[in-house]
Amino acid sequence: MTKMLLNSLAEACIGNDLPTSKGFPPVSRADARVLILGSLPGQVSLARVQYYAQPRNAFWPIMGLLFGAAPELPYEERLARLTERGVALWDVCAEGRRPGSLDQKIDTASVVVNDIAGFLVTHPQTALVCLNGGKAGDLYRRMVAPALAASAPPSMVLPSTSPAHAAMSFDRKLEHWRAALAQSI
């Protein structure tokens, strides 16, 4: 018990020393119909200043198959293809502390959420909020959804495209994402 307490205290102290990661602005057009929310950009994404920049992340391969926004294309062209199809990208977290890139390591107490309610007001055609993975879903449910208007669009937690979610095959992830996005795009 004492060892567990010391480990918890050590983790809390280390967490307070972590630098704060800050997310990116949303990528959208005024006519967005779907908002895809991740949790917080990982280290590779932060270094490259790009959503889903980790090469093993399945996000861009999935978006390539669904919308022609393949990872081989320049980043700006991928974003343009998504927004042309009514897809917006953002993260639940505006900022937060996390060692590394794993979602389960996000220090929830340090999280500042993005103004998703404001986004939905300025993007009234948004018909669906897709949450990329369980952590994004949990943060959204606990820290965003309670402040949303009753008229907010439905949300759906989808399988994480992260390489850390290796329990599900690419094909199964694609199947879930295709079914969800087909409803609104």
VEXDREN-2710 file (C-alpha; in Angstrom, 1 decimal):
% VEXDREN-2710
k/r/px/py/pz
1/MET/0.0/0.0/0.0
2/THR/2.8/2.4/0.9
3/LYS/4.6/1.7/-2.4
4/MET/1.3/2.4/-4.3
5/LEU/0.9/5.7/-2.5
6/LEU/4.5/6.7/-3.2
7/ASN/4.1/5.8/-6.9
8/SER/0.9/7.9/-7.1
9/LEU/2.6/10.8/-5.5
10/ALA/5.6/10.5/-7.8
11/GLU/3.3/10.4/-10.8
12/ALA/1.4/13.5/-9.6
13/CYS/4.6/15.4/-9.1
14/ILE/6.0/14.3/-12.5
15/GLY/2.7/15.3/-14.1
16/ASN/3.0/18.8/-12.8
17/ASP/6.4/19.1/-14.3
18/LEU/5.3/18.1/-17.8
19/PRO/5.1/20.8/-20.4
20/THR/1.6/21.7/-21.6
21/SER/0.8/20.5/-25.1
22/LYS/-1.4/22.9/-27.1
23/GLY/-3.7/21.7/-29.9
24/PHE/-4.3/23.2/-33.3
25/PRO/-7.2/25.4/-34.5
26/PRO/-10.1/23.7/-36.2
27/VAL/-9.9/22.8/-39.9
28/SER/-13.3/23.5/-41.3
29/ARG/-15.5/25.4/-43.7
30/ALA/-18.8/27.1/-42.6
31/ASP/-20.8/24.3/-44.3
32/ALA/-19.2/21.4/-42.2
33/ARG/-21.6/18.5/-41.7
34/VAL/-19.4/16.3/-39.6
35/LEU/-16.9/17.3/-36.9
36/ILE/-14.2/14.7/-36.2
37/LEU/-12.6/15.2/-32.7
38/GLY/-9.4/13.6/-31.5
39/SER/-8.2/14.0/-28.0
40/LEU/-4.9/16.0/-28.1
41/PRO/-2.2/16.0/-30.8
42/GLY/0.6/13.5/-30.1
43/GLN/4.3/14.4/-30.2
44/VAL/4.8/13.7/-34.0
45/SER/1.8/15.8/-34.8
46/LEU/2.9/18.6/-32.6
47/ALA/6.4/18.5/-34.2
48/ARG/5.0/18.6/-37.7
49/VAL/2.1/20.9/-36.8
50/GLN/-0.3/18.5/-38.6
51/TYR/-3.3/16.5/-37.5
52/TYR/-2.6/12.8/-37.4
53/ALA/1.0/13.1/-38.5
54/GLN/2.2/9.8/-36.9
55/PRO/2.8/7.7/-40.0
56/ARG/1.4/4.5/-38.4
57/ASN/-1.9/6.2/-37.5
58/ALA/-4.7/4.9/-39.7
59/PHE/-6.6/8.2/-39.9
60/TRP/-5.2/9.4/-43.3
61/PRO/-5.3/6.0/-44.9
62/ILE/-9.0/5.7/-43.9
63/MET/-9.7/9.3/-45.1
64/GLY/-7.9/8.4/-48.3
65/LEU/-10.3/5.5/-49.0
66/LEU/-13.4/7.4/-48.0
67/PHE/-12.7/10.9/-49.3
68/GLY/-9.6/10.7/-51.5
69/ALA/-7.5/12.4/-48.8
70/ALA/-4.7/9.8/-48.9
71/PRO/-1.5/10.2/-46.9
72/GLU/0.6/10.4/-50.1
73/LEU/-1.0/13.8/-50.8
74/PRO/0.4/17.0/-49.4
75/TYR/-1.1/17.8/-46.1
76/GLU/-2.9/21.0/-47.2
77/GLU/-4.5/19.0/-50.1
78/ARG/-5.7/16.3/-47.7
79/LEU/-7.3/19.0/-45.5
80/ALA/-8.9/20.6/-48.6
81/ARG/-10.4/17.3/-49.7
82/LEU/-11.9/16.7/-46.3
83/THR/-13.4/20.2/-46.0
84/GLU/-14.8/20.0/-49.5
85/ARG/-16.7/16.9/-48.4
86/GLY/-18.1/18.7/-45.3
87/VAL/-15.7/17.2/-42.8
88/ALA/-14.1/19.3/-40.1
89/LEU/-11.2/18.3/-37.8
90/TRP/-10.4/19.4/-34.3
91/ASP/-9.6/18.0/-30.9
92/VAL/-11.5/17.9/-27.6
93/CYS/-8.5/19.3/-25.8
94/ALA/-7.2/22.8/-26.4
95/GLU/-4.3/21.9/-24.1
96/GLY/-3.2/19.4/-21.6
97/ARG/-0.2/17.7/-20.1
98/ARG/0.9/14.3/-21.3
99/PRO/4.2/12.4/-21.4
100/GLY/4.5/11.0/-24.9
101/SER/1.6/10.4/-27.2
102/LEU/-0.6/7.8/-25.5
103/ASP/-4.1/9.0/-24.8
104/GLN/-4.3/7.2/-21.5
105/LYS/-1.4/9.3/-20.2
106/ILE/-3.3/12.6/-20.7
107/ASP/-3.5/14.3/-17.3
108/THR/-7.2/14.9/-17.2
109/ALA/-6.9/17.5/-14.4
110/SER/-4.7/19.7/-16.8
111/VAL/-7.1/19.6/-19.7
112/VAL/-8.6/22.7/-21.1
113/VAL/-11.3/21.9/-23.7
114/ASN/-11.8/23.6/-27.0
115/ASP/-14.9/25.8/-27.5
116/ILE/-16.9/23.0/-29.2
117/ALA/-20.2/24.6/-28.3
118/GLY/-19.1/27.8/-30.1
119/PHE/-18.0/25.8/-33.1
120/LEU/-21.4/24.1/-33.3
121/VAL/-23.1/27.5/-33.1
122/THR/-21.0/28.9/-36.0
123/HIS/-21.3/25.6/-38.0
124/PRO/-25.1/25.0/-37.7
125/GLN/-25.1/22.3/-40.5
126/THR/-23.0/20.0/-38.3
127/ALA/-25.1/16.9/-38.1
128/LEU/-22.7/14.5/-36.3
129/VAL/-19.7/14.7/-34.0
130/CYS/-17.3/11.7/-34.5
131/LEU/-15.0/11.0/-31.6
132/ASN/-11.7/9.3/-32.6
133/GLY/-11.3/6.8/-29.9
134/GLY/-12.4/6.1/-26.3
135/LYS/-10.3/8.9/-24.7
136/ALA/-11.7/11.5/-27.0
137/GLY/-15.2/10.1/-26.3
138/ASP/-14.7/10.1/-22.5
139/LEU/-13.3/13.7/-22.4
140/TYR/-16.2/14.9/-24.7
141/ARG/-18.8/13.1/-22.6
142/ARG/-17.4/14.4/-19.3
143/MET/-16.1/17.9/-20.2
144/VAL/-18.0/19.1/-23.3
145/ALA/-21.4/17.5/-23.6
146/PRO/-22.8/18.8/-20.3
147/ALA/-22.4/22.4/-21.6
148/LEU/-23.9/21.8/-25.0
149/ALA/-27.4/22.9/-26.0
150/ALA/-30.1/20.3/-26.2
151/SER/-30.1/20.9/-30.0
152/ALA/-26.4/19.8/-30.3
153/PRO/-25.9/17.1/-32.9
154/PRO/-25.5/13.5/-31.9
155/SER/-22.0/12.2/-31.1
156/MET/-20.5/8.8/-31.9
157/VAL/-17.3/7.2/-30.5
158/LEU/-15.4/5.5/-33.3
159/PRO/-12.5/3.1/-33.0
160/SER/-9.3/5.0/-32.5
161/THR/-7.1/5.3/-35.5
162/SER/-4.0/5.4/-33.3
163/PRO/-1.4/2.7/-33.8
164/ALA/-1.8/2.0/-30.0
165/HIS/-5.2/0.6/-30.8
166/ALA/-3.9/-2.5/-32.5
167/ALA/-6.6/-4.8/-31.1
168/MET/-8.8/-3.9/-34.1
169/SER/-7.6/-4.5/-37.7
170/PHE/-7.5/-1.7/-40.2
171/ASP/-10.3/-3.2/-42.2
172/ARG/-12.6/-3.2/-39.1
173/LYS/-11.7/0.4/-38.3
174/LEU/-12.5/1.3/-41.9
175/GLU/-15.8/-0.5/-41.7
176/HIS/-16.8/1.5/-38.6
177/TRP/-15.7/4.8/-39.9
178/ARG/-17.3/4.2/-43.3
179/ALA/-20.7/3.3/-41.7
180/ALA/-20.6/6.4/-39.4
181/LEU/-19.6/8.9/-42.0
182/ALA/-22.0/7.5/-44.6
183/GLN/-24.9/8.8/-42.4
184/SER/-23.9/12.4/-42.7
185/ILE/-21.8/12.9/-45.8
END
